[in-house]
Amino acid sequence: MYENLHIVTAGSIPHNRPKLVEFEAAPMTEIDRQPEAETEYEDHLARSESVWNRWSNWYGMSERDFEPIREELIADLEISEGDTVLEVGCGPGVNFGLIRNAIGEDGRLLAIDYSPAMVEKANRRVQESGWENVEVIHADATTADLGGPYDAVVATLSLSVMPDVERTVQNVYAALEPGGTMGVLDLQEFQSGPAKALNPLLRRFLRWYANWNSDEHVPQVITDVFGGYDQFSTYMHGTVFTLRAERPRTGEDSFI
């Protein structure tokens, strides 16, 4: 059903139980933006909130369609019992069960999303499941103090709709434990063949459907911040991909 491409899988990583700091919103410092760019950022964020509030009632279709891919991605992160995990752009919590099964009762999952409707549905899922070690917070992943450090970070169908993908990935990278991993499932344009002629139409559709940010290419941003990634898979004629990236251990950081 799926078209896969796998390259170099990293070995196991150490799993520690870091203590989380209190989650607080941080000002947008260390970002070099002109006033007009700041307005564009806020406009994109407002559109995302509106779009994903609207789609929160229909997310079940996406949950079913991408379930095998999400399962494979989270399994590849090699999350262990007792780990602390961050999910960026959690939506209604479709990954919570998979992550909760991996971390067990002694781990912790902190999930964030900017859509109040998605956060409400995610919290309802947590309450109905009785997960006491899963917390959902309404926040902008680009500017919030994410706390940490985390053993792993999960971002499924979320990075490419962020108003500033690079800053978001930098923020996530800083919250990861050295040696920690980030797993990404996201969308991209057709990469080869005659189907590339459909990319302008695809961009317009994804912008309408998901407020997609076509100005930044997620795999390239991951490469710039993490120094590369150690696993890459494509699905659905190359328009869906997963990757796993590891933050280098102390003394090897490419970004910080």
KAPEWO-V670280 format. One line per field, one symbol per residue. psi: psi as a letter, one per 30 degrees, with the letter a starting at -180 (. if undefined). A space follows every 50 residues. Layout:
psi=???
This chain:
psi=ekjkjkkjklallkjlilkklkjkkklilgkjkleeeeeeeeeeeeeeee efeefffgfeeeeeegeeeeeeeeeffhklkflkkkkkifbghffeeeee eefaffakkkkllfjeeeeeeeeeeeeffhjfgkkkkjljfefkjfbalk elkkjkheefgkfieeeeeeeeeffkkkfllkkkkalllkflafffffee eeeeeeeeeghkjffkjeeeeeeeefgalgkkkllhgffklllkkkkllk fgkfe.
